[in-house]
Amino acid sequence: EARGRAVVDAEAPFGTGLAWLAAPEASALCNATRVRGGTYTPHCAAIHPGKLVRGLADAVERLGVTIREQTRVLRLQPGRVETEAGSVRAEVIVRATEGYTAGLPGHRRLLVPLYSLMAVTEPLPASFWAHAGLARRETFSDFRRMIIYGQRTADDRLAFGGRGAPYHYGSQVAPAFGQDTRVHTAIDRTLVDLFPALGPRPPVTHRWGGPLGVPRDWTASVGLDRSTGLAWGGGYVGDGVATANLAGRTLADLISGRDSARARLPWVGHRWPQWEPEPLRWLAINAGLRLAEFADAREARTGRVFRPAAVLGHLTGE
């Protein structure tokens, strides 16, 4: 509750419309267990990110753009991209590789891949939604440190995800990391805790996961170095659906030389500090994850802020 109120106060000068709701008002929107209040903004919508990507791809192909999928990039250079199938030359090259950036030579410490995992239930009956709320498909999260998030889908499923997967040494990524059984079990447990009407085993039909791109200062960035022709966009952490779309529009303005409000936003041209070298990176990130889990458990048990967890700010850039 204290963190939620603090966020509302911090957002107030920016006029974002974020409001604090008392427990009855918050429960009327999302009737999870032990609701003590909540933050609410009307400026949020649930979309299907896969359909958004496919729709955008169809739109640019109709404009004559060629998309080459399954083409692994080996190296970026000014004016040139080296792939497994050959080289491509271009005046401007955009690096938008997020959680996979560390696989590029010279980029190992730029963005750390941290995995977020999700599950989705079978379509749930009207009786469940009558109790759970989310009548207008409001998206939801809470203020625990190990972030969780969810939404009601258009076909009445409950899509729910969270963090907690370990950071893998050397910024490794692999499909198996998105199927971490321990994390998926924790997601199920949290889902049932929030919505007991799901029963002891939530009726999950699909599970998946993937790496987020996390910069050392946790600040997203877009930019274009005109001296090299290398552009970039990334560092969205968990806000990539909307932020990547904004980044694409901003990069279009920067590359075309169009003066716009987007091209003057504070994140344009921001440069990230490097992450620490291994093994410090592995030790610090995984210790931070465990501390966040411990702090959440302690706060849930006592109802009081666990102040030693403030050290996490040194890791997250807060």
Secondary structure as GFF3:
##gff-version 3
##sequence-region A 1 318
A	DSSP	alpha_helix	2	11	.	.	.	ID=ss1
A	DSSP	three_ten_helix	12	14	.	.	.	ID=ss2
A	DSSP	beta_strand	19	21	.	.	.	ID=ss3
A	DSSP	alpha_helix	23	29	.	.	.	ID=ss4
A	DSSP	beta_strand	38	40	.	.	.	ID=ss5
A	DSSP	alpha_helix	49	62	.	.	.	ID=ss6
A	DSSP	beta_strand	73	77	.	.	.	ID=ss7
A	DSSP	beta_strand	80	83	.	.	.	ID=ss8
A	DSSP	beta_strand	86	89	.	.	.	ID=ss9
A	DSSP	beta_strand	93	95	.	.	.	ID=ss10
A	DSSP	three_ten_helix	98	103	.	.	.	ID=ss11
A	DSSP	beta_strand	112	121	.	.	.	ID=ss12
A	DSSP	alpha_helix	126	132	.	.	.	ID=ss13
A	DSSP	beta_strand	140	141	.	.	.	ID=ss14
A	DSSP	beta_strand	148	152	.	.	.	ID=ss15
A	DSSP	beta_strand	158	162	.	.	.	ID=ss16
A	DSSP	three_ten_helix	169	171	.	.	.	ID=ss17
A	DSSP	three_ten_helix	175	179	.	.	.	ID=ss18
A	DSSP	alpha_helix	181	194	.	.	.	ID=ss19
A	DSSP	three_ten_helix	196	198	.	.	.	ID=ss20
A	DSSP	beta_strand	204	214	.	.	.	ID=ss21
A	DSSP	beta_strand	221	225	.	.	.	ID=ss22
A	DSSP	beta_strand	230	234	.	.	.	ID=ss23
A	DSSP	alpha_helix	240	256	.	.	.	ID=ss24
A	DSSP	three_ten_helix	262	264	.	.	.	ID=ss25
A	DSSP	alpha_helix	280	302	.	.	.	ID=ss26
A	DSSP	three_ten_helix	307	312	.	.	.	ID=ss27
A	DSSP	alpha_helix	313	316	.	.	.	ID=ss28
###
